[in-house]
Amino acid sequence: MRSFSILRVVAKLLIPYILLFAFYVQFHGDFGPGGGFQAGVIFAAGIVLYGLIFGLRAAQKVISVTLLEVMIPTGVLIYGGTGVICLLAGGNFLDYRVLDHHWGHGLVPHGQHLGIFLVELGVGITVSGVMIAIFYLFAARRQTS
Amino acid sequence: MTESTQFIVIPLLGLLAATALTVARMRDLWAAVMLSGIYSFLGACWMMVLDAPDVAFTEAAVGAGISTVLMLATLSHTSRTAKSRPRISWPALIVVIVTGSVLAYGTLDMPHYGDPDAPIHRFPSPTYIEKTEHDVHDMPNVVTVVLASYRGYDTLGETTVIFTAAVAVTLLMRIRRPEVTAS
């Protein structure tokens, strides 16, 4: 689809805002609608759009397969790791109350908020990685067969 | 539901039904995939009318966006039109009509939309709304608190399911390097 100049221009205009909106949904999910899953999917949709218009090779220059293979388990590890940290800090698994701290007041979230922030970050990383990875696999298959 | 939203809801549901019927009758699979994307998009609008923006985000991005792309990619491996029109199978038709009537009959017992006395509004959500203020001080979004904190274990499971799906799809679909065939 590289030859359709309207598609190319519109996609170039839209993609930064799609990605920005994904980050907004991710980091504002504590206050407004959204969260890790929605943010991950919207981010992936931006990359998928880029891949559709400019080709798989160009998309893989932005987010390589190696990066995806790191992203997918990292998200789950962040989620599970948050639970383990809660355990080590003396609470129950995924009981974020024990994450209370007293530094960076107002800047760094604490307690329950910090736990939810980390957990949602993990979900976002995994979901966006998985969605992009599945798209890459389907698109790569199409070129060879 | 107020009077004004009726003007949005009825055409929206009508369009949803029309799209679904068209997809069911369609032989051209490419057009059917595009129409199912439109169906998801209308579904997202419907979620928005029901004040569920986060579900609408998901429906628009997954249903209308990514799954449409994946379905199109799948179509490129197979054929673009469905095989010959299937004959009507009477037992199947009877099963579908009976199941549909039972489901429609079941909805008669459901509370009206937005009814404050509906079970879903009486239990357990008021408890969450009351307790969130005490348990989580600076998080106004009760939905996120329920998903990530009260039901954190479930969400961990869901994330693991997505992870597992990626592993499975990667194992199934990854292209084997041609030079590996040294046997």
Interface residues (C-beta under 8 A of the other chain):
Chain A: V25 G29 D30 F31 G32 P33 G34 G35 F37 Q38 V41 I42 A44 A45 V48 L49 L52 I72 P73 G75 V76 Y79 G80 G83 F93 L94 Y96 P109 G111 Q112 H113 G115 I116 V119 E120 G122 V123 T126 V127 G129 V130 M131 A133 I134 F135 L137 F138 A139 A140 R141 R142 T144 S145
Chain B: P53 D54 F57 T58 A61 V62 G65 I66 V69 L70 A73 T74 S76 H77 D135 V136 H137 D138 M139 P140 N141 V143 T144 V145 L147 A148 S149 G152 Y153 T155 L156 E158 T159 T160 I162 F163 A165 A166 V169 T170 M173 R174 I175
